[in-house]
Amino acid sequence: MNTKIRTLSLAAALAASIGLAGCAAGSGSSGGNTMHGSNHGSPSAMSSMMPDASADHNQADIMFSQMMIPHHAQAVEMSDLVLAKQDMPAEVTALATKIKDAQAPEIELMSGWLEEWNVPTMKSDHSGHGMAGMVDPQGMEKLKEAQGTEAVRLFLEHMIGHHEGAVDMAQQEIGAGKHPESIQLARDVVAAQEAEIAQMKEMLAAR
């Protein structure tokens, strides 16, 4: 008698589980990207997993934009300082203009991604904490006050270190990011800034 009851209970449980699986599969078929793995776990568990499964970005992408925005902003600021000075060599002003023209639009691009992801941007305090290559306030003040050859030297030295920090950050995004556009931007940053690092080292060595 007990055996018969257990058999009926198992049959009922099996039928219920088949029904639940059918519901989960049905909900998964309407979710497009959520079909992968839709027959695993309960419906409630699946619904909690779906946002992560369908998201086009991850925490690495968020941190890349949050950190690169103030990083880029300081590069633009350094470029503006040099462009405001008198009698700067043409190759230096051309480089500063190139950096500003490239990085200012990238700031807008990354700001748009953060807005789309509903996450805040980081404040740009130029403290350098947590961001490789950032120039401290004293370094920025020296660049602001410098003139002539000294201004050129400081700009190149600061920007080489700044670029090297940006390349490190971009390489981390390439390795850990998920958002295709962020990864592509990181690749662009590596290519452009490694070339500029080589150019600036040559310019510095020639002085």
N, C-alpha and C positions, 0 to 999 in steps of 0.2 A: 504493500500500500504506500509506504513512504517512497519507494522507488518510483512508483507511478506519479506521485505528486511532484517529485524532483524533476522527472522527465517533462511534465506539463509546464513547470516553472521555467525550465531551460528553454523550452519551445517558445514560451511567451516572451522571454527575454530576447531570444534570437529575432523574433518577429519585430519587436520594438526597436532593436538595434538596426535592423534592415530599414525600417521606416525612417529612423533618424538619419541614416546614411543617405537615403534618398532625398531627404530635405536638404542636407548639406550639399549634395551634388547639385541639386536644383538651384540653390542659392549661388553656388560657385559658377555655374554655367552662365549666369547673367552678369558676372562680375568681370568678365574679360580677363584681366591680368591675374585674377585670383584663382584661376582654374588649377594652377600648379599646386599639388598637395591638397586639393579640396576634399579628399576623402579621408583625411587624417584628423582625428580629434572631434570634439563635440562642436555643434554650431556656434555656441558662445565662444569657445576657444578660437574658432576660425575667424569670427568677427573681430576679435581683439588682435589677431595677427594680420588681418587684411591691410591696415594702413601701412605697416612696415613693408609688407610684400609688394605693395603697389607704389610706394614712394619712389621718386626719381632722384632723391638725394639722401645723404646720411650726415652724421655729426662731423665727419672730416670735411665735407663740403661747406658746412656752416662755418666751422672754425677757419677754413681757408679764406672765405670772404671777409669774415669779421676781423681777421688779423691783417689781411692784405690791404684792406681799404685804408686804415691809418698808415700802413707802411708806404703805400703808393702816395698818400697825401703828403707825407714828409718829403718824398722824392720830388714831387711837384713844387713844394715849398722851397727846397734847395735850388731847384732849377729857376724859380722866380727870383730868388736872391741874386743869382749869378746874372740873369738877364737884366736885372735892374742896375747893374754896375756899369761904369764907364770903362771903355778901352779894354774890354775882354777880347781875347783872341777869337777869331771867327770860328775855328774848329770847336772851341769850348761852348760858344753860344749856340752853334748848330747842334751840338750834342744835348745841351740843356733843353733846347726847343724840341728836339726829337723825343726826349724822355717825357717832357710835359705833354706833348701831343699824343703819346702812346698811353700814358698811365691815367690821365684825367678821364678819358672815355671808359677805361676799364673800371675805374671807381664807380662810375654811373651804372655800368653793367652789373657789378657785384652788389651794389646797393639795391638794384632792382630784384635780384635773386633773393636777397634777405627779406625784402618787403613781400615778395611772393610767398616765401616760406613762413612769414609771420614771426620772424625772429629779429631782435634788435641789432643794430650795429654797435661796435665798440667805440668808446670815446678815444679820440686821438690826443693823448697828452704828451707824446714824445718822450715818455719815460724810458722806453726801451725794454720794459719788463715783459718777458715772454715772447718778444719779437726780435729775431736775430737781425743785426745790422742797423738797428735804429740808432740815430745820433742823439746824444743827450742834450739837454738845454744849453749847457756850456759850449758844446761843439757847434750848435746852431748859432749861438751868439757870436762866436769867433768867426764863423763864415759870414755872418751878416756884417761884421765890422771890417773884415779884411778887404784889401784892395790889391789890384795888380797881380803879380806873380804869386803872392801869398794866398789870395782868394782862389786862384786857379788850382794851386796845390791842395788846399783844404777841400775844395769842391770835388776834385778827382779822388782824393783819399777817402772822403766820407762816402761818395757815391759808389766806389768800388766795394767797400764793406757793406753798404746798403744793398747793393745788387746781389752780393754773395748770400746775404740773409734771405733775400726774396727767392733766390734759386733754391735754397734749402727748403723753404716753405712750400714752394711749388712742387718740388720732388716728393715731398710728403703727401701732397694732394694727389699726385699721379699714382702713388702707390696705394693710398687708402681711400680715395674718393669714389663716389658712385655717379654723381651728376655729370653727364657727358660734356656739357658746355664748360663746367668748371675744370674738368680734367683737360680739355682742349686749351682753355685759357692758361692753365698751369704749364702745359707744354710750350705754348707761345712765349710765356714769361721766361722759361728756361732758355729757349733758343735765342730770344732777343737780348736778354740780359747777359748771358754768357758771352755773346759777341761784343756787347758794349763793355764788359769787364776787360776783355782782351784789348779793345781799342783804348780804354782809359789807362791801362797799364803801360801801353806804348806811349801814350801822350805824357804820362807822368815821368817815364824813364827819359824822355827827350828833353826834359826841363832841368 
